[in-house]
Amino acid sequence: MKSTPGLVLLRIVAFAALARFASLSLHAQPGARPDEPLRLWPGDAPGALGKDAKDTPTLTPFWAAPEMATGAVFIVAPGGGYRSLAAHEGEPFAKWLAANGITAFVLKYRLATDHYTVPVILQDAARAVRLVRSNAAAWGLDPKRIGMIGSSAGGHLTATLITQFDSGEADASDPIERESSRPDVAVLCYGFILFDIPNPEREKIFLGENGTDEQKRLLSPRLNVRKDTPPTFIWQTVEDSKVVVENAFAFANALREKGVPYDLHLYENGRHGIGLGSKDYDPEKAHRWTHDCIFWLKQRGFVK
């Protein structure tokens, strides 16, 4: 029987949809090493306002070459003021880490511009750590060497997670939720910390119209540092006028008061959002902080 053009088109569309579904299903299965963006939840994310890409947080993997891989892994949280995700603070960071033997996953978290508050976004960060830890053994990674690096708003997200993590729910039906959301180390790149300083416009972005005093406190990382907050590398430029250097001082002091190990690095020059020092990953143009950070990560057993 001769196929009509319309029937052929329908078959093509159906085949493409089936292939896409199979691809997403494979990526969602525990133990299968992902090569494409991986959904954090197999269904809708908690608090999802829709089913579009903006409502679906993901992790995109960048695997360290086998001959370089140390077994350590990092989750990368780009900045963007919770309004966008800065591309130069995502994939280039992951490539830099992978080049140093650390597998990296770039976190696409939900955004305030899509009507998500930071407490909801924090669930994306926590789930990312749990998901990687849950699959670490199957993926050839070390569940005790999981780091998180964040820039600007991503730095705030990282700092909030390392002061708000939990050990997981032992009786959760979802095995991923049984895992701890605590990163083993953290790197803050010009991270925003001083949310406890009143700013109604910023509070509205972070918490919506009805943010409570308790929510404001929980999103103020320097007020919530714990003795088990992980070792942290903090860096900042003095020239930065958007996230001023006092943010770095404030978090370093809070860590010191709780006896948490940290490295604090200040560099005189550099505008806000300088990333690696260039828009794309270029080892020849890498900022000094990248070398200082790798030295610190070697001390922590993340780099050979």
C-alpha positions in Angstrom: 0.0 0.0 0.0 1.4 3.4 -1.0 1.9 5.8 1.9 0.5 9.3 1.5 2.8 12.3 2.3 0.6 13.1 5.4 0.9 9.6 6.7 4.7 9.6 6.2 5.0 12.9 8.1 2.9 11.6 11.0 5.1 8.5 11.3 8.2 10.7 11.3 6.8 12.9 14.1 5.7 9.9 16.1 9.1 8.2 15.8 10.9 11.4 16.9 8.6 11.8 19.9 9.2 8.1 20.8 13.0 8.5 20.5 12.9 11.7 22.7 10.8 9.9 25.3 13.2 6.9 25.3 16.2 9.3 25.7 14.6 11.1 28.6 13.7 7.8 30.2 17.3 6.5 29.9 18.7 9.7 31.5 16.3 9.4 34.4 17.2 5.9 35.3 19.6 5.5 38.3 22.9 3.9 37.4 23.0 4.9 33.7 25.8 7.4 33.3 24.2 10.4 31.6 25.6 12.2 28.6 22.6 14.6 28.2 20.9 16.9 30.6 19.4 14.9 33.5 16.1 15.9 35.2 16.4 16.2 38.9 13.0 14.6 39.5 11.5 12.0 37.1 8.2 13.8 37.3 7.3 17.4 38.1 9.7 19.2 40.5 8.2 20.1 43.9 6.4 23.4 43.6 6.5 23.3 39.8 4.3 26.0 38.2 4.1 24.2 34.8 5.8 21.6 32.7 8.0 23.7 30.4 11.8 23.8 30.4 11.8 26.7 32.8 9.9 24.6 35.3 12.3 21.6 35.0 15.6 21.8 36.8 18.4 19.7 35.3 22.0 18.7 35.6 24.3 18.7 32.5 27.3 16.5 32.9 30.9 17.2 31.9 33.0 14.1 32.5 36.6 14.3 33.3 38.8 12.2 30.9 39.4 8.7 32.4 43.2 9.3 32.5 42.6 12.5 34.5 39.6 11.6 36.6 40.1 11.7 40.4 36.6 10.5 41.2 35.7 13.9 42.7 32.7 15.8 41.3 31.4 19.3 41.5 28.0 20.9 41.0 28.2 24.3 39.2 25.6 26.9 40.0 25.8 29.9 37.6 24.9 33.4 38.7 22.4 35.8 37.2 20.6 37.4 40.1 18.0 34.6 40.2 16.7 36.3 37.0 18.8 34.3 34.5 21.6 31.8 34.3 24.9 33.4 33.3 26.3 31.1 30.5 30.0 32.0 31.2 29.6 30.8 34.8 28.3 27.4 33.8 29.8 25.4 31.0 33.2 27.1 31.1 33.5 26.4 34.8 32.6 22.7 34.2 35.2 22.4 31.5 37.8 24.0 33.8 37.0 21.5 36.5 37.0 18.5 34.1 40.4 19.6 32.7 41.7 19.2 36.3 40.2 15.8 36.7 37.0 16.8 38.4 33.7 15.7 36.8 31.2 18.5 36.8 27.4 19.0 36.5 26.0 22.3 35.6 22.8 23.0 37.5 19.9 24.6 35.7 17.8 25.8 38.6 14.5 27.6 38.5 14.3 31.4 38.5 12.6 34.2 40.2 11.6 35.7 36.8 9.5 32.5 36.3 7.8 33.2 39.7 9.9 30.8 41.8 11.1 32.0 45.2 14.6 31.2 46.5 13.3 28.6 49.1 11.9 26.6 46.1 15.1 27.1 44.2 17.1 25.8 47.2 15.3 22.5 46.7 16.9 22.2 43.3 20.3 22.7 44.7 19.7 20.2 47.5 18.3 17.6 45.1 21.3 18.0 42.8 23.7 17.0 45.6 21.4 14.1 46.6 21.1 12.9 43.0 24.8 12.9 42.4 25.5 11.2 45.7 22.9 8.6 45.1 24.4 7.6 41.7 28.1 8.2 42.6 29.1 4.6 42.9 27.4 3.6 39.6 29.0 6.6 37.8 32.5 5.9 39.1 32.4 8.9 41.5 33.2 9.3 45.1 30.1 10.1 47.2 32.4 11.7 49.9 34.0 14.1 47.4 31.1 16.2 46.1 31.7 19.9 45.9 29.6 22.8 44.8 30.7 26.1 43.2 28.5 29.1 42.7 29.0 32.6 41.3 27.1 35.7 42.5 23.5 34.5 43.0 24.7 31.0 42.5 27.2 31.8 45.2 24.3 32.8 47.5 22.5 29.5 46.5 25.7 27.6 47.4 26.3 29.4 50.7 22.6 28.9 51.6 22.8 25.2 50.9 26.0 24.7 52.9 24.3 26.3 55.9 20.9 24.7 55.4 21.7 21.1 54.3 20.2 18.0 55.9 21.1 14.4 56.2 18.2 13.1 54.2 15.1 11.2 55.1 16.0 7.6 56.1 12.5 6.3 55.4 11.8 8.2 52.2 10.2 6.1 49.4 12.5 7.9 46.9 16.0 6.5 47.6 17.6 9.8 46.3 15.8 11.6 49.2 17.6 9.4 51.7 20.9 10.9 50.8 22.5 13.9 52.5 22.4 17.3 50.7 25.6 18.4 52.3 28.4 19.3 49.8 31.8 18.1 51.1 33.5 21.4 50.0 32.2 24.7 48.5 33.7 27.4 46.3 32.1 30.9 46.4 32.9 33.2 43.5 31.9 36.8 44.4 28.9 35.2 46.2 26.1 37.3 47.6 25.9 36.9 51.4 24.4 40.0 53.0 20.7 39.3 52.6 20.2 40.2 56.2 20.7 43.9 55.3 17.2 45.2 54.6 16.5 45.7 50.9 12.8 45.6 50.0 13.3 45.2 46.3 15.7 42.3 46.7 13.5 40.7 49.3 10.6 40.7 46.9 12.8 39.0 44.2 14.0 36.3 46.6 10.7 35.7 48.6 7.8 37.2 46.6 5.3 39.5 48.2 4.8 37.6 51.5 8.3 36.7 52.7 8.5 36.2 56.5 11.2 37.3 58.9 12.1 33.6 59.4 12.6 33.1 55.7 14.8 36.2 55.5 16.9 34.8 58.3 17.3 31.4 56.6 18.4 33.0 53.4 21.1 35.0 55.2 24.1 32.6 55.1 26.3 34.4 57.5 23.6 34.0 60.2 23.4 30.2 59.8 26.9 28.9 59.6 27.2 25.6 61.5 30.2 23.7 62.8 29.6 21.1 60.1 29.4 23.6 57.3 31.9 22.2 54.8 35.4 23.8 54.1 34.9 26.8 51.8 37.1 28.6 49.3 36.0 32.3 49.0 37.2 34.7 46.4 36.2 38.3 45.5 37.6 41.3 43.7 37.8 44.6 45.6 36.7 46.5 42.5 33.4 44.6 42.4 30.6 47.2 42.9 27.6 44.9 42.7 28.6 42.3 45.2 30.9 44.3 47.4 33.9 42.8 49.2 32.1 43.0 52.6 30.2 39.9 51.5 33.3 37.8 51.4 34.5 39.3 54.8 31.2 38.5 56.4 31.1 34.9 55.4 34.7 34.3 56.2 34.2 35.8 59.7 31.1 33.6 60.3 33.1 30.5 59.2 36.0 31.5 61.5 33.6 31.9 64.5 32.4 28.4 64.0 35.8 26.9 63.4 35.1 25.9 59.8 38.2 25.7 57.6 38.2 28.3 54.8 40.5 30.1 52.3 39.8 33.8 51.6 41.3 35.4 48.5 40.9 39.0 47.5 42.1 40.4 44.2 42.3 44.1 43.6 41.0 44.4 40.0 38.0 42.8 38.2 34.4 43.8 37.6 31.5 41.8 38.9 31.0 38.6 37.0 34.5 38.1 35.6 34.1 34.3 35.8 37.2 32.4 34.8 38.7 35.6 33.5 37.5 35.1 29.9 34.0 34.4 28.4 34.9 30.9 27.4 37.3 28.4 29.0 40.8 29.4 27.9 43.6 28.1 30.2 45.9 30.9 28.8 43.5 33.6 30.1 42.5 32.0 33.3 42.3 34.4 36.3 44.7 33.8 39.2 41.8 32.6 41.4 41.5 29.4 39.3 45.1 28.5 40.2 44.7 29.3 43.9 41.5 27.2 44.0 43.1 24.2 42.3 45.9 24.4 44.9 43.3 24.4 47.7 41.4 21.5 46.1 44.6 19.5 45.9 45.0 20.0 49.6 41.5 18.7 50.0 42.1 15.6 47.9 39.9 16.6 45.0 42.8 17.0 42.5 45.8 14.8 41.9 
